[in-house]
Each structure stands twice: as structure tokens, then as C-alpha cells.
Amino acid sequence: MWTTQNGKKIGLYAQEGGCGKVRADLASQSQTEIKIVLVETVPSPEKKMACTLDLRYPPVEVALDAPHNDRRIVVDRRTETG
């Protein structure tokens, strides 16, 4: 995990694979905690796409209203079909 723009952006490496694409969403932020959700979008089963079995670890970032400082960071994950 890293910060840029004087702590107003948080970056981290996520995981995606095959036909999936990952993004980072800022779920919430308070004076004590920042919640980030990593969302992987995968094709719906009806699309019948040929996908590789590779794993990738792209960097993703979220922008904050205020610098990170010493706030606790909570990371969750979710999968969506698209």
C-alpha cells in the first residue's frame, strides 16, 4: 500500500484473473477509518467467453477527501458480473 498527492490518494495492488477486471471503490471515510472495496467484474455466464487462467496484480487507487494520516484502513472485496 502507498500514498500519493500528500496522502490524499491511497494505492494498492489488487488481483484479477482471466476475463475479470478489478477496480478500487472508496466505500467510506471518517476521521478514524478508511474503507476500500476491491471490486472484480467478471463476465456473466451467459456470455460464454473464452478466458485465460492467468492472474494479474494491477495497481489501483482511491482518492480521499483529506490526507490519510494515521487513519485505519479496511479493505474488503466483492465480485460483480457484467
Biopython code that builds the backbone (N, CA, C, O; Angstrom):
import numpy as np
from Bio.PDB.StructureBuilder import StructureBuilder

atoms = [
    (1, "MET", "N", (0.849, -1.163, 0.000)),
    (1, "MET", "CA", (0.000, 0.000, 0.000)),
    (1, "MET", "C", (0.899, 1.231, 0.000)),
    (1, "MET", "O", (1.969, 1.227, 0.608)),
    (2, "TRP", "N", (0.460, 2.279, -0.683)),
    (2, "TRP", "CA", (1.235, 3.508, -0.740)),
    (2, "TRP", "C", (0.281, 4.702, -0.812)),
    (2, "TRP", "O", (-0.915, 4.545, -1.058)),
    (3, "THR", "N", (0.830, 5.884, -0.593)),
    (3, "THR", "CA", (0.052, 7.110, -0.728)),
    (3, "THR", "C", (0.752, 8.034, -1.712)),
    (3, "THR", "O", (1.973, 7.996, -1.862)),
    (4, "THR", "N", (-0.031, 8.857, -2.373)),
    (4, "THR", "CA", (0.485, 9.905, -3.262)),
    (4, "THR", "C", (-0.319, 11.170, -2.983)),
    (4, "THR", "O", (-1.259, 11.159, -2.189)),
    (5, "GLN", "N", (0.060, 12.249, -3.642)),
    (5, "GLN", "CA", (-0.608, 13.544, -3.504)),
    (5, "GLN", "C", (-0.742, 13.940, -2.033)),
    (5, "GLN", "O", (-1.823, 14.294, -1.561)),
    (6, "ASN", "N", (0.387, 13.869, -1.324)),
    (6, "ASN", "CA", (0.441, 14.250, 0.098)),
    (6, "ASN", "C", (-0.558, 13.474, 0.958)),
    (6, "ASN", "O", (-1.156, 14.030, 1.879)),
    (7, "GLY", "N", (-0.731, 12.189, 0.649)),
    (7, "GLY", "CA", (-1.605, 11.342, 1.444)),
    (7, "GLY", "C", (-3.065, 11.381, 1.042)),
    (7, "GLY", "O", (-3.895, 10.756, 1.702)),
    (8, "LYS", "N", (-3.409, 12.104, -0.034)),
    (8, "LYS", "CA", (-4.819, 12.203, -0.430)),
    (8, "LYS", "C", (-5.227, 11.120, -1.426)),
    (8, "LYS", "O", (-6.388, 11.060, -1.830)),
    (9, "LYS", "N", (-4.285, 10.262, -1.825)),
    (9, "LYS", "CA", (-4.588, 9.088, -2.651)),
    (9, "LYS", "C", (-3.921, 7.888, -2.021)),
    (9, "LYS", "O", (-2.770, 7.957, -1.592)),
    (10, "ILE", "N", (-4.661, 6.772, -1.967)),
    (10, "ILE", "CA", (-4.119, 5.515, -1.468)),
    (10, "ILE", "C", (-4.086, 4.542, -2.636)),
    (10, "ILE", "O", (-5.066, 4.397, -3.366)),
    (11, "GLY", "N", (-2.959, 3.884, -2.804)),
    (11, "GLY", "CA", (-2.814, 2.887, -3.845)),
    (11, "GLY", "C", (-2.509, 1.531, -3.246)),
    (11, "GLY", "O", (-1.889, 1.427, -2.188)),
    (12, "LEU", "N", (-2.952, 0.496, -3.934)),
    (12, "LEU", "CA", (-2.647, -0.863, -3.525)),
    (12, "LEU", "C", (-2.728, -1.769, -4.735)),
    (12, "LEU", "O", (-3.303, -1.409, -5.763)),
    (13, "TYR", "N", (-2.143, -2.956, -4.600)),
    (13, "TYR", "CA", (-2.220, -3.930, -5.675)),
    (13, "TYR", "C", (-3.424, -4.824, -5.435)),
    (13, "TYR", "O", (-3.634, -5.322, -4.329)),
    (14, "ALA", "N", (-4.209, -5.021, -6.484)),
    (14, "ALA", "CA", (-5.384, -5.882, -6.412)),
    (14, "ALA", "C", (-5.095, -7.149, -7.217)),
    (14, "ALA", "O", (-4.022, -7.279, -7.807)),
    (15, "GLN", "N", (-6.036, -8.067, -7.243)),
    (15, "GLN", "CA", (-5.879, -9.297, -8.014)),
    (15, "GLN", "C", (-7.054, -9.448, -8.949)),
    (15, "GLN", "O", (-8.207, -9.276, -8.555)),
    (16, "GLU", "N", (-6.750, -9.774, -10.201)),
    (16, "GLU", "CA", (-7.779, -10.095, -11.177)),
    (16, "GLU", "C", (-7.279, -11.270, -12.004)),
    (16, "GLU", "O", (-6.079, -11.541, -12.045)),
    (17, "GLY", "N", (-8.189, -11.957, -12.656)),
    (17, "GLY", "CA", (-7.766, -13.094, -13.454)),
    (17, "GLY", "C", (-8.695, -13.329, -14.620)),
    (17, "GLY", "O", (-9.847, -12.896, -14.609)),
    (18, "GLY", "N", (-8.180, -14.027, -15.640)),
    (18, "GLY", "CA", (-8.982, -14.375, -16.801)),
    (18, "GLY", "C", (-9.600, -13.153, -17.445)),
    (18, "GLY", "O", (-8.897, -12.206, -17.799)),
    (19, "CYS", "N", (-10.918, -13.171, -17.599)),
    (19, "CYS", "CA", (-11.647, -12.050, -18.205)),
    (19, "CYS", "C", (-12.058, -11.000, -17.178)),
    (19, "CYS", "O", (-12.716, -10.021, -17.531)),
    (20, "GLY", "N", (-11.684, -11.185, -15.924)),
    (20, "GLY", "CA", (-12.067, -10.245, -14.870)),
    (20, "GLY", "C", (-11.258, -8.965, -14.921)),
    (20, "GLY", "O", (-10.101, -8.964, -15.340)),
    (21, "LYS", "N", (-11.871, -7.886, -14.496)),
    (21, "LYS", "CA", (-11.207, -6.580, -14.371)),
    (21, "LYS", "C", (-11.500, -6.046, -12.977)),
    (21, "LYS", "O", (-12.639, -6.103, -12.514)),
    (22, "VAL", "N", (-10.471, -5.524, -12.303)),
    (22, "VAL", "CA", (-10.632, -5.071, -10.932)),
    (22, "VAL", "C", (-10.548, -3.549, -10.848)),
    (22, "VAL", "O", (-9.868, -2.900, -11.644)),
    (23, "ARG", "N", (-11.257, -2.999, -9.865)),
    (23, "ARG", "CA", (-11.187, -1.569, -9.563)),
    (23, "ARG", "C", (-11.261, -1.408, -8.052)),
    (23, "ARG", "O", (-11.646, -2.336, -7.342)),
    (24, "ALA", "N", (-10.897, -0.245, -7.570)),
    (24, "ALA", "CA", (-10.998, 0.060, -6.143)),
    (24, "ALA", "C", (-12.061, 1.137, -5.961)),
    (24, "ALA", "O", (-12.033, 2.165, -6.638)),
    (25, "ASP", "N", (-12.993, 0.899, -5.048)),
    (25, "ASP", "CA", (-14.028, 1.872, -4.706)),
    (25, "ASP", "C", (-13.813, 2.326, -3.270)),
    (25, "ASP", "O", (-13.531, 1.512, -2.391)),
    (26, "LEU", "N", (-13.943, 3.605, -3.039)),
    (26, "LEU", "CA", (-13.895, 4.134, -1.679)),
    (26, "LEU", "C", (-15.289, 3.983, -1.093)),
    (26, "LEU", "O", (-16.213, 4.690, -1.496)),
    (27, "ALA", "N", (-15.449, 3.063, -0.144)),
    (27, "ALA", "CA", (-16.762, 2.793, 0.450)),
    (27, "ALA", "C", (-17.150, 3.872, 1.448)),
    (27, "ALA", "O", (-18.288, 4.340, 1.447)),
    (28, "SER", "N", (-16.207, 4.271, 2.304)),
    (28, "SER", "CA", (-16.481, 5.319, 3.287)),
    (28, "SER", "C", (-15.169, 5.822, 3.870)),
    (28, "SER", "O", (-14.127, 5.176, 3.756)),
    (29, "GLN", "N", (-15.247, 6.976, 4.490)),
    (29, "GLN", "CA", (-14.095, 7.516, 5.202)),
    (29, "GLN", "C", (-14.599, 8.380, 6.350)),
    (29, "GLN", "O", (-15.574, 9.120, 6.214)),
    (30, "SER", "N", (-13.922, 8.269, 7.466)),
    (30, "SER", "CA", (-14.239, 9.074, 8.638)),
    (30, "SER", "C", (-12.924, 9.624, 9.183)),
    (30, "SER", "O", (-11.879, 9.485, 8.546)),
    (31, "GLN", "N", (-12.971, 10.234, 10.331)),
    (31, "GLN", "CA", (-11.748, 10.779, 10.929)),
    (31, "GLN", "C", (-10.817, 9.678, 11.424)),
    (31, "GLN", "O", (-9.631, 9.924, 11.643)),
    (32, "THR", "N", (-11.348, 8.456, 11.603)),
    (32, "THR", "CA", (-10.531, 7.376, 12.154)),
    (32, "THR", "C", (-10.343, 6.196, 11.213)),
    (32, "THR", "O", (-9.468, 5.362, 11.448)),
    (33, "GLU", "N", (-11.148, 6.102, 10.145)),
    (33, "GLU", "CA", (-11.115, 4.890, 9.317)),
    (33, "GLU", "C", (-11.415, 5.187, 7.855)),
    (33, "GLU", "O", (-12.207, 6.072, 7.529)),
    (34, "ILE", "N", (-10.759, 4.423, 6.982)),
    (34, "ILE", "CA", (-10.986, 4.474, 5.537)),
    (34, "ILE", "C", (-11.354, 3.070, 5.091)),
    (34, "ILE", "O", (-10.612, 2.126, 5.365)),
    (35, "LYS", "N", (-12.496, 2.908, 4.400)),
    (35, "LYS", "CA", (-12.917, 1.605, 3.903)),
    (35, "LYS", "C", (-12.820, 1.580, 2.384)),
    (35, "LYS", "O", (-13.416, 2.409, 1.696)),
    (36, "ILE", "N", (-12.064, 0.623, 1.875)),
    (36, "ILE", "CA", (-11.858, 0.448, 0.442)),
    (36, "ILE", "C", (-12.416, -0.917, 0.048)),
    (36, "ILE", "O", (-12.196, -1.905, 0.749)),
    (37, "VAL", "N", (-13.143, -0.974, -1.080)),
    (37, "VAL", "CA", (-13.654, -2.239, -1.592)),
    (37, "VAL", "C", (-13.004, -2.499, -2.946)),
    (37, "VAL", "O", (-13.084, -1.667, -3.849)),
    (38, "LEU", "N", (-12.358, -3.660, -3.083)),
    (38, "LEU", "CA", (-11.818, -4.095, -4.365)),
    (38, "LEU", "C", (-12.917, -4.873, -5.065)),
    (38, "LEU", "O", (-13.400, -5.881, -4.548)),
    (39, "VAL", "N", (-13.316, -4.402, -6.250)),
    (39, "VAL", "CA", (-14.435, -4.998, -6.987)),
    (39, "VAL", "C", (-13.902, -5.605, -8.273)),
    (39, "VAL", "O", (-13.348, -4.901, -9.118)),
    (40, "GLU", "N", (-14.071, -6.923, -8.419)),
    (40, "GLU", "CA", (-13.696, -7.583, -9.672)),
    (40, "GLU", "C", (-14.962, -7.836, -10.472)),
    (40, "GLU", "O", (-15.890, -8.483, -9.987)),
    (41, "THR", "N", (-14.999, -7.326, -11.701)),
    (41, "THR", "CA", (-16.130, -7.540, -12.595)),
    (41, "THR", "C", (-15.762, -8.675, -13.535)),
    (41, "THR", "O", (-14.743, -8.616, -14.223)),
    (42, "VAL", "N", (-16.593, -9.705, -13.563)),
    (42, "VAL", "CA", (-16.378, -10.867, -14.426)),
    (42, "VAL", "C", (-17.563, -10.992, -15.378)),
    (42, "VAL", "O", (-18.662, -10.548, -15.048)),
    (43, "PRO", "N", (-17.360, -11.589, -16.552)),
    (43, "PRO", "CA", (-18.470, -11.739, -17.498)),
    (43, "PRO", "C", (-19.555, -12.655, -16.927)),
    (43, "PRO", "O", (-19.265, -13.587, -16.178)),
    (44, "SER", "N", (-20.799, -12.378, -17.291)),
    (44, "SER", "CA", (-21.889, -13.242, -16.854)),
    (44, "SER", "C", (-21.775, -14.579, -17.585)),
    (44, "SER", "O", (-21.267, -14.627, -18.705)),
    (45, "PRO", "N", (-22.243, -15.668, -16.963)),
    (45, "PRO", "CA", (-22.125, -16.994, -17.577)),
    (45, "PRO", "C", (-22.782, -17.083, -18.955)),
    (45, "PRO", "O", (-22.367, -17.892, -19.786)),
    (46, "GLU", "N", (-23.789, -16.270, -19.202)),
    (46, "GLU", "CA", (-24.480, -16.309, -20.496)),
    (46, "GLU", "C", (-23.602, -15.830, -21.651)),
    (46, "GLU", "O", (-23.874, -16.160, -22.806)),
    (47, "LYS", "N", (-22.568, -15.066, -21.362)),
    (47, "LYS", "CA", (-21.719, -14.501, -22.422)),
    (47, "LYS", "C", (-20.783, -15.533, -23.035)),
    (47, "LYS", "O", (-20.291, -15.322, -24.143)),
    (48, "LYS", "N", (-20.523, -16.639, -22.351)),
    (48, "LYS", "CA", (-19.699, -17.747, -22.861)),
    (48, "LYS", "C", (-18.434, -17.260, -23.546)),
    (48, "LYS", "O", (-18.247, -17.474, -24.744)),
    (49, "MET", "N", (-17.579, -16.613, -22.794)),
    (49, "MET", "CA", (-16.321, -16.099, -23.312)),
    (49, "MET", "C", (-15.196, -17.082, -23.007)),
    (49, "MET", "O", (-15.206, -17.754, -21.975)),
    (50, "ALA", "N", (-14.235, -17.158, -23.909)),
    (50, "ALA", "CA", (-13.032, -17.943, -23.646)),
    (50, "ALA", "C", (-12.063, -17.046, -22.866)),
    (50, "ALA", "O", (-11.638, -16.005, -23.366)),
    (51, "CYS", "N", (-11.720, -17.452, -21.649)),
    (51, "CYS", "CA", (-10.859, -16.635, -20.794)),
    (51, "CYS", "C", (-9.618, -17.435, -20.400)),
    (51, "CYS", "O", (-9.678, -18.653, -20.231)),
    (52, "THR", "N", (-8.519, -16.748, -20.260)),
    (52, "THR", "CA", (-7.287, -17.396, -19.816)),
    (52, "THR", "C", (-7.365, -17.640, -18.309)),
    (52, "THR", "O", (-8.252, -17.116, -17.635)),
    (53, "LEU", "N", (-6.447, -18.425, -17.793)),
    (53, "LEU", "CA", (-6.411, -18.719, -16.364)),
    (53, "LEU", "C", (-5.298, -17.950, -15.661)),
    (53, "LEU", "O", (-4.861, -18.346, -14.580)),
    (54, "ASP", "N", (-4.842, -16.869, -16.254)),
    (54, "ASP", "CA", (-3.749, -16.101, -15.658)),
    (54, "ASP", "C", (-4.259, -15.219, -14.517)),
    (54, "ASP", "O", (-5.436, -14.861, -14.462)),
    (55, "LEU", "N", (-3.351, -14.885, -13.622)),
    (55, "LEU", "CA", (-3.625, -13.929, -12.550)),
    (55, "LEU", "C", (-2.798, -12.680, -12.799)),
    (55, "LEU", "O", (-1.642, -12.752, -13.215)),
    (56, "ARG", "N", (-3.411, -11.537, -12.537)),
    (56, "ARG", "CA", (-2.712, -10.258, -12.693)),
    (56, "ARG", "C", (-2.888, -9.469, -11.398)),
    (56, "ARG", "O", (-3.859, -9.659, -10.667)),
    (57, "TYR", "N", (-1.944, -8.592, -11.132)),
    (57, "TYR", "CA", (-1.957, -7.783, -9.908)),
    (57, "TYR", "C", (-1.799, -6.307, -10.277)),
    (57, "TYR", "O", (-0.734, -5.729, -10.063)),
    (58, "PRO", "N", (-2.844, -5.695, -10.827)),
    (58, "PRO", "CA", (-2.748, -4.299, -11.243)),
    (58, "PRO", "C", (-2.800, -3.339, -10.053)),
    (58, "PRO", "O", (-3.460, -3.621, -9.052)),
    (59, "PRO", "N", (-2.109, -2.215, -10.164)),
    (59, "PRO", "CA", (-2.225, -1.185, -9.132)),
    (59, "PRO", "C", (-3.549, -0.443, -9.300)),
    (59, "PRO", "O", (-3.963, -0.143, -10.419)),
    (60, "VAL", "N", (-4.206, -0.152, -8.183)),
    (60, "VAL", "CA", (-5.454, 0.622, -8.184)),
    (60, "VAL", "C", (-5.326, 1.709, -7.123)),
    (60, "VAL", "O", (-4.564, 1.563, -6.167)),
    (61, "GLU", "N", (-6.072, 2.802, -7.293)),
    (61, "GLU", "CA", (-6.003, 3.916, -6.348)),
    (61, "GLU", "C", (-7.395, 4.437, -6.020)),
    (61, "GLU", "O", (-8.328, 4.310, -6.813)),
    (62, "VAL", "N", (-7.512, 5.026, -4.836)),
    (62, "VAL", "CA", (-8.722, 5.752, -4.454)),
    (62, "VAL", "C", (-8.307, 7.137, -3.968)),
    (62, "VAL", "O", (-7.255, 7.301, -3.350)),
    (63, "ALA", "N", (-9.147, 8.129, -4.254)),
    (63, "ALA", "CA", (-8.894, 9.497, -3.812)),
    (63, "ALA", "C", (-9.642, 9.753, -2.505)),
    (63, "ALA", "O", (-10.784, 9.323, -2.341)),
    (64, "LEU", "N", (-8.998, 10.447, -1.587)),
    (64, "LEU", "CA", (-9.578, 10.765, -0.281)),
    (64, "LEU", "C", (-9.932, 12.242, -0.195)),
    (64, "LEU", "O", (-9.389, 13.063, -0.934)),
    (65, "ASP", "N", (-10.840, 12.572, 0.706)),
    (65, "ASP", "CA", (-11.203, 13.969, 0.954)),
    (65, "ASP", "C", (-10.109, 14.696, 1.721)),
    (65, "ASP", "O", (-9.906, 15.896, 1.540)),
    (66, "ALA", "N", (-9.403, 13.960, 2.580)),
    (66, "ALA", "CA", (-8.342, 14.533, 3.419)),
    (66, "ALA", "C", (-7.177, 13.546, 3.451)),
    (66, "ALA", "O", (-7.373, 12.365, 3.166)),
    (67, "PRO", "N", (-5.982, 13.994, 3.787)),
    (67, "PRO", "CA", (-4.838, 13.091, 3.841)),
    (67, "PRO", "C", (-5.079, 11.894, 4.767)),
    (67, "PRO", "O", (-5.829, 11.979, 5.739)),
    (68, "HIS", "N", (-4.433, 10.799, 4.441)),
    (68, "HIS", "CA", (-4.552, 9.533, 5.177)),
    (68, "HIS", "C", (-4.202, 9.673, 6.644)),
    (68, "HIS", "O", (-4.926, 9.175, 7.506)),
    (69, "ASN", "N", (-3.096, 10.346, 6.938)),
    (69, "ASN", "CA", (-2.569, 10.485, 8.295)),
    (69, "ASN", "C", (-2.489, 9.113, 8.960)),
    (69, "ASN", "O", (-1.909, 8.196, 8.379)),
    (70, "ASP", "N", (-3.043, 8.943, 10.138)),
    (70, "ASP", "CA", (-2.953, 7.664, 10.843)),
    (70, "ASP", "C", (-4.283, 6.926, 10.880)),
    (70, "ASP", "O", (-4.514, 6.120, 11.781)),
    (71, "ARG", "N", (-5.151, 7.185, 9.927)),
    (71, "ARG", "CA", (-6.444, 6.500, 9.925)),
    (71, "ARG", "C", (-6.275, 5.014, 9.606)),
    (71, "ARG", "O", (-5.414, 4.626, 8.816)),
    (72, "ARG", "N", (-7.098, 4.209, 10.224)),
    (72, "ARG", "CA", (-7.085, 2.769, 9.968)),
    (72, "ARG", "C", (-7.659, 2.517, 8.577)),
    (72, "ARG", "O", (-8.635, 3.155, 8.179)),
    (73, "ILE", "N", (-7.055, 1.589, 7.839)),
    (73, "ILE", "CA", (-7.534, 1.236, 6.504)),
    (73, "ILE", "C", (-8.122, -0.167, 6.548)),
    (73, "ILE", "O", (-7.471, -1.109, 7.000)),
    (74, "VAL", "N", (-9.363, -0.299, 6.074)),
    (74, "VAL", "CA", (-10.045, -1.584, 5.996)),
    (74, "VAL", "C", (-10.289, -1.878, 4.520)),
    (74, "VAL", "O", (-10.857, -1.054, 3.803)),
    (75, "VAL", "N", (-9.858, -3.055, 4.069)),
    (75, "VAL", "CA", (-10.031, -3.439, 2.670)),
    (75, "VAL", "C", (-10.934, -4.666, 2.616)),
    (75, "VAL", "O", (-10.715, -5.647, 3.327)),
    (76, "ASP", "N", (-11.954, -4.594, 1.757)),
    (76, "ASP", "CA", (-12.872, -5.709, 1.535)),
    (76, "ASP", "C", (-12.860, -6.003, 0.047)),
    (76, "ASP", "O", (-12.255, -5.262, -0.729)),
    (77, "ARG", "N", (-13.523, -7.079, -0.357)),
    (77, "ARG", "CA", (-13.579, -7.403, -1.781)),
    (77, "ARG", "C", (-14.978, -7.865, -2.148)),
    (77, "ARG", "O", (-15.753, -8.313, -1.303)),
    (78, "ARG", "N", (-15.282, -7.741, -3.448)),
    (78, "ARG", "CA", (-16.596, -8.125, -3.955)),
    (78, "ARG", "C", (-16.441, -8.501, -5.425)),
    (78, "ARG", "O", (-15.578, -7.959, -6.115)),
    (79, "THR", "N", (-17.263, -9.418, -5.906)),
    (79, "THR", "CA", (-17.273, -9.794, -7.318)),
    (79, "THR", "C", (-18.619, -9.426, -7.913)),
    (79, "THR", "O", (-19.666, -9.662, -7.311)),
    (80, "GLU", "N", (-18.577, -8.843, -9.107)),
    (80, "GLU", "CA", (-19.794, -8.474, -9.833)),
    (80, "GLU", "C", (-19.767, -9.161, -11.187)),
    (80, "GLU", "O", (-18.695, -9.481, -11.699)),
    (81, "THR", "N", (-20.926, -9.389, -11.765)),
    (81, "THR", "CA", (-20.977, -9.867, -13.138)),
    (81, "THR", "C", (-21.401, -8.715, -14.030)),
    (81, "THR", "O", (-22.181, -7.849, -13.634)),
    (82, "GLY", "N", (-20.873, -8.727, -15.236)),
    (82, "GLY", "CA", (-21.166, -7.619, -16.122)),
    (82, "GLY", "C", (-21.390, -8.032, -17.532)),
    (82, "GLY", "O", (-21.649, -7.187, -18.389)),
]
sb = StructureBuilder()
sb.init_structure("model")
sb.init_model(0)
sb.init_chain("A")
sb.init_seg("    ")
for serial, (resi, resn, name, xyz) in enumerate(atoms, 1):
    if name == "N":
        sb.init_residue(resn, " ", resi, " ")
    sb.init_atom(name, np.array(xyz, "f"), 0.0, 1.0, " ", f" {name:<3s}", serial, name[0])
structure = sb.get_structure()
